[in-house]
């Protein structure tokens, strides 16, 4: 670890991210409840490190990102830390955001943001880098950066637009709209809303439990094909789909699925 990273960790009071493994699912928790789980530079760097490490783990089947407590998934950037930065410091921070969130976005296993409480600014941008989002009934979300005199700089303008379309993204970002969980569900920003009184984390873990037994090569290929659809022509997208399909065709998992069907049993996928 470099001296710069060590100074960042010390200034932030620690990495700000704790990890847990439940079976084949990793849980990464933003653990700064006194700061509404705000994103320090150390926390953003650690999320990127965890994502790059996870990408090399053949036993991993899913990642859930959560926030400590039920008040906040993540309130956004750590404004106390940000006030100590000059313009150049902030400018240098943005590539770290993009690299870390991009590593999460590019993981070959499904990622889920469990939104208990608020997810504003960079917190929502982190959630948007995940494949799925589950929100508590009391959750509130929004890309609120324009109210602070800036714009989303960690992928929010791009990822939100791909989910809700240009017109709706402009409305939400320009007006710094804060949405309830129900409103976010109606717009397709979150996939599920937990029942009143239940934690989004618990609902997310229940929801993705079947992925622990799913075919990892097929899941990774599906994610790659879908993620590549947004910025390609239909012809190029179909070519990408064909390449992804070819990977599954050559897998032992495909043969195991056929054998399991013939033998009337559940398949035992090995990721080979």
Residue pairs with C-beta under 8 A, 6 or more apart in sequence:
5 42
5 45
8 40
8 41
8 42
8 45
9 15
9 42
11 40
11 42
11 81
12 32
12 40
12 41
12 42
12 43
12 78
12 81
13 32
14 31
14 42
15 42
15 43
15 46
16 30
16 31
16 32
16 37
16 39
16 40
16 42
16 43
16 46
17 28
17 29
17 30
17 31
17 43
17 46
17 47
17 50
18 28
18 29
18 31
18 68
19 26
19 27
19 28
19 29
19 50
20 26
20 27
20 29
21 27
22 205
23 61
23 212
24 59
24 60
24 61
24 62
24 211
24 212
25 60
25 61
25 62
25 63
25 64
25 205
25 208
25 211
25 212
26 50
26 54
26 60
26 62
26 63
26 64
27 63
27 64
27 65
27 66
27 201
27 205
28 47
28 50
28 63
28 64
28 65
28 66
29 65
29 66
29 67
29 68
30 37
30 39
30 43
30 65
30 66
30 67
30 68
30 73
30 74
31 37
31 68
32 38
32 40
32 43
32 68
32 78
33 68
33 69
33 71
33 72
35 75
35 78
35 80
36 71
36 72
36 74
36 75
36 117
36 118
37 67
37 68
37 69
37 72
37 73
37 74
37 75
37 123
38 74
38 75
38 76
38 77
38 78
38 79
38 80
38 81
38 123
39 74
39 76
39 77
39 78
39 122
39 123
39 126
40 78
40 81
41 81
41 93
41 96
44 93
44 96
44 97
44 100
45 96
45 100
47 65
47 100
47 101
47 103
47 104
47 126
48 96
48 99
48 100
48 101
48 103
48 104
51 63
51 100
51 103
51 104
51 106
51 107
52 103
54 60
54 63
54 107
54 109
55 103
55 106
55 107
55 108
58 216
58 271
60 109
61 109
61 110
61 211
61 212
61 214
61 216
61 219
62 109
62 110
62 111
62 112
62 208
62 211
62 212
63 104
63 107
63 109
63 110
63 111
63 112
64 111
64 112
64 113
64 114
64 201
64 204
64 205
64 208
65 104
65 111
65 112
65 113
65 114
65 126
65 127
65 130
66 73
66 113
66 114
66 116
66 200
66 201
66 204
67 73
67 74
67 114
67 115
67 116
67 117
67 123
69 116
69 117
70 116
70 117
70 136
70 138
70 199
71 116
71 117
71 118
72 116
72 117
72 118
72 119
72 123
73 113
73 114
73 115
73 116
73 117
73 118
73 119
73 123
73 127
73 139
73 200
74 118
74 119
74 120
74 122
74 123
74 124
74 126
74 127
75 118
75 120
75 121
75 123
76 120
76 121
76 122
76 123
76 124
76 144
77 121
77 122
82 90
85 93
94 153
94 154
97 122
97 125
97 153
97 154
97 155
98 154
98 155
101 125
101 126
101 129
101 154
101 155
102 129
102 155
104 111
104 126
104 129
104 130
105 129
105 130
105 155
105 159
105 227
108 216
108 219
108 220
108 223
108 224
109 211
109 216
109 219
109 220
110 131
110 132
110 208
110 211
110 219
110 223
111 129
111 130
111 131
111 132
112 130
112 131
112 132
112 133
112 134
112 204
112 207
112 208
113 119
113 126
113 127
113 130
113 132
113 133
113 134
114 134
114 199
114 200
114 201
114 203
114 204
114 205
115 127
115 133
115 134
115 135
115 136
115 139
115 141
115 181
115 190
115 200
116 136
116 139
116 199
116 200
116 201
117 136
117 138
117 139
117 140
118 139
118 140
118 141
119 126
119 127
119 139
119 140
119 141
119 142
120 140
120 141
120 142
120 143
120 144
120 178
121 142
121 143
121 144
121 145
121 148
121 152
121 156
122 152
122 154
124 141
124 142
124 143
124 156
125 143
125 152
125 154
125 155
125 156
125 159
126 154
127 133
127 141
128 155
128 156
128 159
128 160
128 163
128 189
129 155
129 159
131 223
132 191
132 192
132 204
132 208
133 184
133 189
133 190
133 191
134 190
134 191
134 192
134 193
134 194
134 200
134 203
134 204
134 207
135 141
135 181
135 184
135 185
135 190
135 192
135 193
135 194
135 200
136 181
136 193
136 194
136 198
136 199
136 200
137 181
137 193
137 194
137 195
137 196
137 197
137 198
138 181
139 180
139 181
139 184
139 190
139 193
139 200
140 178
140 179
140 180
140 181
141 178
141 179
141 181
141 184
141 189
141 190
142 172
142 176
142 177
142 178
142 179
143 152
143 156
143 157
143 160
143 172
143 173
143 176
144 176
144 178
145 151
145 152
145 153
145 156
145 173
145 176
146 173
146 174
146 175
146 176
147 176
151 157
151 173
152 160
152 173
156 173
157 169
157 173
160 169
160 172
160 173
160 189
161 169
162 230
163 187
163 188
163 189
164 172
164 187
164 188
164 189
168 187
171 177
172 179
179 187
179 189
181 190
181 193
182 193
184 190
184 193
185 191
185 192
185 193
192 203
192 204
192 207
194 200
194 202
194 203
195 203
211 219
213 266
213 267
213 269
214 269
215 248
215 251
215 253
215 254
215 257
215 267
215 269
215 271
216 253
216 269
216 271
217 247
217 248
217 251
217 253
217 271
217 272
218 248
218 251
218 253
218 254
221 244
221 245
221 247
221 248
222 244
224 240
224 244
225 237
225 240
225 241
225 244
225 245
228 237
228 240
229 237
229 240
232 240
248 254
251 272
252 270
252 272
253 267
253 269
253 270
253 271
253 272
256 267
256 268
256 269
256 270
257 267
257 269
259 267
260 266
260 267
260 268
261 267
